[in-house]
Amino acid sequence: MVNIWDYDIEELKKTEAGRIKILERMINYGPGKDKIKLSDVKKYWDKLDLYEPQRRLLEYMIWGKYSSRKNKNSFSIK
């Protein structure tokens, strides 16, 4: 299971915002023993608050190119 120490993971799973937060944590800090679903990454792509290196790598891996726009959340405290 993904390492979420500051939230009740069962409560997060009940809402879309919670599922997005879980996905963000899995991408930014590693998925643990779980696997990250490509379909979830694509579905929530515009809502994910990711570190820039992770965002750029996933963009390249999924779509084969980098976007020309800068991350809208270029400064973020996680």
N, C-alpha and C positions, 0 to 999 in steps of 0.2 A: 504494500500500500504506500502511496505517496506520503512523504513526511510533512504533514500539516500539524504543527504543534500548538498553534494559537487559535484554532477553530475546531468545532465539533464537525467532523467530516460527514457524518450522517445527516446533520442539519443542512450542510452546504449542498449535498446531493439533491435536496428537495426543490431548489430553485435554479433558474437559468443563471442568475448572477453567481450563485454558489458553484455551479458546474464550471463556469468560466474561470473563477478563482482557482479551482482545483487544477484546471488545465494550464493556467498561467504558471502555477507553482511547479507542475510537472515539467514544463518546458524550461523555465528559468533555473530550477534547482535540481533537476534530474527526476526521472519518473519512479525511482525505486525499483520495485519488482513488477510494477504495472507497465503496460504498453500504452503509448500515446496513439489514439485513433486519428488517422489522417482525415477522416470525414469530419471529426470534431474540430480539428485545426482549421480546415477550410470553412466550416460553418460559422465559426466564431472569430475568424481572422481579423475583421475590422474592430472587434471589441477587445482583443487581447492586449494587455499592457505588458510587453516583453522588453527585455534588455535588447539593445540594438544588435549585438553580435548574433544572438539567437534568432532575432527577427530576420536579419539578412541571410543567415544560413538556411533557415526554413524557406524563405522566399525562393532562394536558388534551388533548393532541393525539390520543392513542390512545383514551381512554375518555370524553372530553368532560367530565370533572370531576376535582376534586382529592380525594384521600383525606383523611379526617379525622385519620388517624394521622400522627404525626411520623415522620420517617425514623429507623429503628432505629439507624442509624450516623450520628447527628447530629454526632459528632466523629470525624473520620477524617483521618489523615495519608496522603496519596496518594504 
